[in-house]
Structure formats: structure tokens, C-alpha cells
Amino acid sequence: MEMIKKMMSDEDIKEFHNIGKESGLKKNGKYTYVEGKQLTDLGSGTRVYEIEGARLPSVTTILSATADKSFLKKWKDRVGEKEAERIKNHASNRGTLVHKFMEHHILGTGYDDLTQLGQQAKAMAGKIIEVGLTPVEEYFGSEVMLKYNGLFAGSCDLVCKHDGFETVVDFKNSTRPKRDEWVIDYKLQCAMYALAHDDQHKSNIEQCVIMMVTPDLYYQEWKFKGDELRHYKHEALKRIDSFYEMKRDEKENAKVEMKEEEFNERKE
């Protein structure tokens, strides 16, 4: 923690201590957002959302189920299963705290976490606030729950006006900087939020922005709109189709297994 502070100027340190106490964003009430619940499905262990009377798979559940896992397997083979699980859990816990600091800053409510991990996450959130939120003129909602056409649901980190465009923003933390080809699923995630927001609120989300920071405060950003956003929407719809095709196959296989079992029982 002291090392992080040494890397900061006096102004950075002042801002660091103010994270979560005061928001530089103004609220625009253009959209009325609904509330829901994030749950873990007991049967599959995957994340689902209960929203407006429907239980729907999460954006991340769909993307995870349909992802090419060859790169992940190579990484796990290289570092070992146990170390891979430790890194994943640590990054997840740190990411939860970064999101919490960001949400409290946007809403203007006080929050702090004096643990070592909490202070690291606070510094990381500060970098996103300092760089990423600078072009944000106003926000419509923070941690916005969205659903799309009875197919999926998710919680979008921020919906705002960014450089004049209505935008969905996703905050990410990473152990190390990422190449463009490593964030394809993050782009698909944002595109799915854009699809859901437009479907649910009759909006016209024009842009997506991914804001990512590492523990040593290296900031990366991916911003896309227009044809590129349309491309990722189309790719996301393909992944959604693949997910439900897999689910149909699982049901059919379950029926076949059940029939075989019933036949065997009757034969005995």
C-alpha cells in the first residue's frame, strides 16, 4: 500500500482519500430501472437473475458456456489448477471491491475498506475515476439490472452520457495488461447490455466503453460504437443461440437417458 502511495502525487493522494465520499457525476432520470435479484442456480451452480417475474441466465453464464476454453486450459496447465483457482478468486474479490468503490463514488455515498485488498482496490478505482470517468457528463444509472426478450439478464456497471453518446460502461480489473484479442468476450458482454437496454427501455445506446485497471494502476480502455457495436451485437446473438441450442441438446440427452433407464427397469 505504501508503494502505491509513493507513486501518487499530492493531488492523487487527496483524491484517493475522497473516493466514495463525493460524486463528480450528476444524475439524469431519463430511464426508470427495475430491481431484481442475482442468484446462484442450485442445480448448475451458474448465475441467474430474477427480474420482473422471470428467472433468466446471466450474461456471463451464457458467454462462459459458449466460450472457447482452449486458452484457459493452456493457462491452467501452465500455472497449475490450484494456483489458477487462487488467482481467479483473488481477482474476483478485488474486482468486487473495485466495483463497490466505483458505485459509491458515482452515487456520492461514503464507503471505505481498510484491509490491504480494500486499499488496493480503492487505488484502482481512483485510477478509473481519474481517467475513465473524465468524459462522463452525467449518468442514468449505476449497477443497472437489465433483461433481454426473455433470454438473458445482467447488471450493467454504468449507463451514462460519455462524450455526448448514450453509453454502457463496464469496469474491469486485471492482474496484468490485456491484448485486444483477450477482451472479445468483454466486448460481447457490453453489446448484450446495449441490446437489453434498448429492448427494455426503448433507448438508443450508441457506445460501449470497457474501463480496465491493474493493481499497479495501469489503465486500459476499449471504446466502440457504430459498425463495430453492431458487429458485436450480431456476434452476441450467435452466442445466445448457441447457448440455447446446447440447453436443448442437454434436455434431449436427458430424455434419451431416462427412456433407456425405464426400458431397462421394465426388462428386469
C-alpha positions as CSV (number, residue, x, y, z in Angstrom):
1,M,0.0,0.0,0.0
2,E,2.8,2.4,0.9
3,M,4.4,1.7,-2.5
4,I,1.2,2.7,-4.3
5,K,1.0,6.0,-2.3
6,K,4.7,6.8,-3.3
7,M,3.6,6.5,-6.9
8,M,0.9,9.2,-6.4
9,S,1.2,13.0,-6.4
10,D,-0.2,15.0,-3.5
11,E,-3.3,15.7,-5.6
12,D,-3.7,11.9,-6.4
13,I,-3.5,11.2,-2.6
14,K,-6.1,13.8,-1.8
15,E,-8.4,12.3,-4.5
16,F,-7.6,8.8,-3.1
17,H,-8.9,9.7,0.3
18,N,-12.1,11.3,-1.2
19,I,-13.1,8.2,-3.2
20,G,-16.7,7.2,-2.3
21,K,-17.3,10.5,-0.4
22,E,-18.3,12.8,-3.2
23,S,-19.6,12.2,-6.8
24,G,-18.5,14.3,-9.7
25,L,-21.4,13.0,-11.7
26,K,-24.9,14.3,-12.0
27,K,-27.9,12.1,-12.2
28,N,-30.3,12.2,-15.2
29,G,-33.6,10.5,-14.5
30,K,-34.4,9.7,-18.2
31,Y,-34.8,6.0,-17.6
32,T,-36.6,4.2,-14.8
33,Y,-34.8,1.0,-13.9
34,V,-36.4,-2.1,-12.3
35,E,-34.9,-4.1,-9.4
36,G,-34.2,-7.8,-9.3
37,K,-32.2,-10.4,-7.6
38,Q,-28.9,-12.1,-8.5
39,L,-28.9,-15.8,-7.5
40,T,-26.9,-18.9,-7.9
41,D,-28.8,-21.7,-9.6
42,L,-28.5,-24.7,-7.2
43,G,-28.7,-27.3,-10.0
44,S,-26.0,-25.9,-12.2
45,G,-24.1,-23.5,-9.9
46,T,-24.4,-20.8,-12.5
47,R,-25.5,-17.2,-12.0
48,V,-29.2,-16.3,-12.8
49,Y,-31.3,-13.2,-12.3
50,E,-34.9,-13.0,-11.0
51,I,-36.3,-9.9,-12.7
52,E,-40.0,-8.9,-13.3
53,G,-41.2,-12.4,-12.6
54,A,-38.7,-14.2,-14.8
55,R,-35.6,-16.3,-13.9
56,L,-33.0,-15.8,-16.6
57,P,-29.4,-16.9,-17.2
58,S,-26.8,-14.1,-16.7
59,V,-24.8,-12.6,-19.5
60,T,-21.6,-14.1,-18.0
61,T,-23.2,-17.5,-17.7
62,I,-24.0,-17.5,-21.5
63,L,-20.6,-16.2,-22.5
64,S,-18.8,-18.7,-20.3
65,A,-20.8,-21.6,-21.5
66,T,-20.2,-20.8,-25.2
67,A,-16.5,-19.6,-24.9
68,D,-13.5,-21.2,-26.5
69,K,-11.8,-22.5,-23.4
70,S,-8.6,-23.7,-25.0
71,F,-6.6,-20.6,-23.9
72,L,-7.9,-21.0,-20.3
73,K,-6.9,-24.7,-20.3
74,K,-3.4,-23.8,-21.5
75,W,-3.1,-21.2,-18.8
76,K,-4.3,-23.7,-16.1
77,D,-1.9,-26.3,-17.3
78,R,1.0,-23.9,-17.1
79,V,0.3,-22.5,-13.6
80,G,-1.4,-25.5,-12.1
81,E,-5.1,-26.0,-11.1
82,K,-4.6,-24.8,-7.5
83,E,-2.7,-21.6,-8.4
84,A,-5.2,-20.8,-11.2
85,E,-8.1,-21.1,-8.7
86,R,-6.2,-18.8,-6.2
87,I,-5.5,-16.2,-8.9
88,K,-9.1,-16.3,-10.1
89,N,-10.6,-16.0,-6.6
90,H,-8.2,-13.1,-5.7
91,A,-9.1,-11.2,-8.8
92,S,-12.8,-11.8,-8.2
93,N,-12.6,-10.5,-4.7
94,R,-10.6,-7.5,-5.7
95,G,-13.0,-6.8,-8.6
96,T,-16.0,-6.9,-6.2
97,L,-14.3,-4.2,-4.1
98,V,-13.3,-2.1,-7.1
99,H,-17.0,-2.2,-8.2
100,K,-18.1,-1.2,-4.8
101,F,-15.8,1.8,-4.6
102,M,-17.0,2.9,-8.1
103,E,-20.7,2.5,-7.2
104,H,-20.3,4.6,-4.0
105,H,-18.4,7.3,-5.8
106,I,-21.0,7.6,-8.6
107,L,-23.8,7.7,-6.1
108,G,-22.0,10.0,-3.8
109,T,-22.2,7.8,-0.7
110,G,-19.4,7.2,1.7
111,Y,-17.5,3.9,1.7
112,D,-14.1,2.6,2.7
113,D,-12.3,-0.7,3.3
114,L,-9.2,-0.6,5.4
115,T,-8.0,-4.1,4.6
116,Q,-4.9,-4.4,2.4
117,L,-7.0,-5.7,-0.5
118,G,-9.6,-3.0,0.1
119,Q,-7.0,-0.2,-0.1
120,Q,-5.5,-1.7,-3.3
121,A,-9.0,-1.8,-4.8
122,K,-9.6,1.8,-3.7
123,A,-6.4,3.0,-5.5
124,M,-7.5,1.1,-8.7
125,A,-11.0,2.6,-8.5
126,G,-9.3,6.0,-8.2
127,K,-7.4,5.5,-11.4
128,I,-10.7,4.6,-13.3
129,I,-12.3,7.7,-11.7
130,E,-9.4,9.9,-12.7
131,V,-9.1,8.8,-16.3
132,G,-12.1,6.8,-17.3
133,L,-14.9,8.9,-15.9
134,T,-13.5,12.3,-17.1
135,P,-15.5,12.2,-20.3
136,V,-18.7,11.3,-18.5
137,E,-21.1,14.2,-18.4
138,E,-24.0,12.6,-16.5
139,Y,-25.3,9.2,-15.6
140,F,-28.6,7.5,-15.9
141,G,-28.0,4.5,-13.6
142,S,-25.4,2.6,-11.7
143,E,-25.4,-1.2,-11.3
144,V,-28.4,-1.3,-13.6
145,M,-30.3,-4.6,-13.9
146,L,-31.3,-5.4,-17.5
147,K,-33.1,-8.2,-19.3
148,Y,-33.5,-9.0,-23.0
149,N,-36.5,-10.6,-24.6
150,G,-36.8,-13.4,-22.0
151,L,-33.4,-14.8,-23.0
152,F,-30.9,-13.3,-20.5
153,A,-30.3,-10.7,-17.8
154,G,-27.4,-8.9,-16.2
155,S,-26.2,-6.0,-14.2
156,C,-24.5,-3.2,-16.1
157,D,-22.0,-1.2,-14.1
158,L,-22.9,2.2,-15.5
159,V,-25.2,3.8,-18.1
160,C,-24.2,7.4,-18.9
161,K,-23.5,10.2,-21.3
162,H,-19.9,9.7,-22.4
163,D,-18.5,12.3,-24.8
164,G,-22.1,13.1,-25.8
165,F,-23.1,9.5,-26.5
166,E,-25.5,7.3,-24.5
167,T,-23.1,4.6,-23.3
168,V,-22.9,1.4,-21.3
169,V,-19.7,1.1,-19.3
170,D,-18.2,-2.0,-17.8
171,F,-15.5,-1.7,-15.1
172,K,-12.8,-4.4,-15.2
173,N,-9.7,-5.3,-13.1
174,S,-6.9,-7.4,-14.3
175,T,-3.7,-8.8,-12.9
176,R,-1.8,-7.6,-15.9
177,P,-2.5,-5.6,-19.1
178,K,-4.5,-7.4,-21.8
179,R,-4.2,-7.6,-25.5
180,D,-7.1,-6.6,-27.7
181,E,-7.8,-10.2,-28.7
182,W,-8.2,-11.2,-25.0
183,V,-11.2,-8.9,-24.4
184,I,-13.6,-10.1,-27.1
185,D,-16.0,-11.6,-24.5
186,Y,-15.9,-8.3,-22.5
187,K,-17.0,-6.5,-25.7
188,L,-19.7,-9.1,-26.2
189,Q,-20.8,-8.5,-22.6
190,C,-21.2,-4.8,-23.2
191,A,-23.0,-5.4,-26.5
192,M,-25.5,-7.6,-24.7
193,Y,-26.1,-4.9,-22.1
194,A,-26.7,-2.5,-25.0
195,L,-29.2,-4.9,-26.6
196,A,-31.0,-5.3,-23.3
197,H,-31.2,-1.6,-22.5
198,D,-32.5,-0.8,-26.0
199,D,-35.1,-3.6,-25.8
200,Q,-36.2,-2.8,-22.3
201,H,-36.2,1.0,-22.3
202,K,-36.7,1.8,-26.0
203,S,-33.3,3.6,-25.9
204,N,-30.6,4.0,-28.5
205,I,-27.3,3.0,-26.8
206,E,-24.7,4.4,-29.1
207,Q,-21.5,3.3,-27.5
208,C,-19.8,0.8,-25.2
209,V,-16.7,1.5,-23.1
210,I,-14.7,-1.0,-21.1
211,M,-12.5,0.6,-18.4
212,M,-9.8,-1.7,-17.0
213,V,-7.1,-1.2,-14.4
214,T,-4.3,-3.4,-13.0
215,P,-3.0,-3.4,-9.4
216,D,0.0,-1.2,-10.4
217,L,-2.5,1.3,-11.7
218,Y,-2.0,0.7,-15.5
219,Y,-5.2,1.9,-17.2
220,Q,-6.6,0.5,-20.4
221,E,-9.8,1.4,-22.3
222,W,-11.7,-0.1,-25.2
223,K,-14.4,2.1,-26.8
224,F,-16.6,1.0,-29.7
225,K,-19.7,2.3,-31.5
226,G,-21.4,2.3,-34.9
227,D,-20.5,-0.6,-37.1
228,E,-18.2,-2.2,-34.5
229,L,-21.0,-2.1,-31.9
230,R,-23.4,-3.7,-34.4
231,H,-20.8,-6.4,-35.2
232,Y,-20.6,-7.4,-31.5
233,K,-24.3,-7.3,-31.1
234,H,-24.6,-9.8,-34.0
235,E,-21.8,-12.0,-32.5
236,A,-23.6,-11.9,-29.1
237,L,-26.8,-13.1,-30.7
238,K,-25.0,-16.0,-32.2
239,R,-23.6,-16.9,-28.8
240,I,-27.1,-16.7,-27.3
241,D,-28.4,-19.0,-30.0
242,S,-25.5,-21.4,-29.3
243,F,-26.3,-21.4,-25.5
244,Y,-29.9,-22.3,-26.0
245,E,-29.0,-24.9,-28.6
246,M,-26.8,-26.5,-26.0
247,K,-29.6,-26.4,-23.5
248,R,-32.0,-28.1,-25.9
249,D,-29.4,-30.8,-26.6
250,E,-28.9,-31.4,-22.8
251,K,-32.7,-31.8,-22.4
252,E,-32.9,-34.2,-25.3
253,N,-30.0,-36.3,-24.0
254,A,-31.6,-36.3,-20.6
255,K,-34.8,-37.7,-22.1
256,V,-33.0,-40.4,-24.0
257,E,-31.1,-41.5,-20.9
258,M,-34.4,-41.6,-19.0
259,K,-36.1,-43.7,-21.6
260,E,-33.2,-46.2,-21.6
261,E,-33.3,-46.4,-17.9
262,E,-37.1,-47.0,-17.9
263,F,-36.7,-49.7,-20.6
264,N,-34.0,-51.5,-18.6
265,E,-36.2,-51.4,-15.4
266,R,-39.1,-52.9,-17.3
267,K,-36.9,-55.6,-18.8
268,E,-35.7,-56.6,-15.4
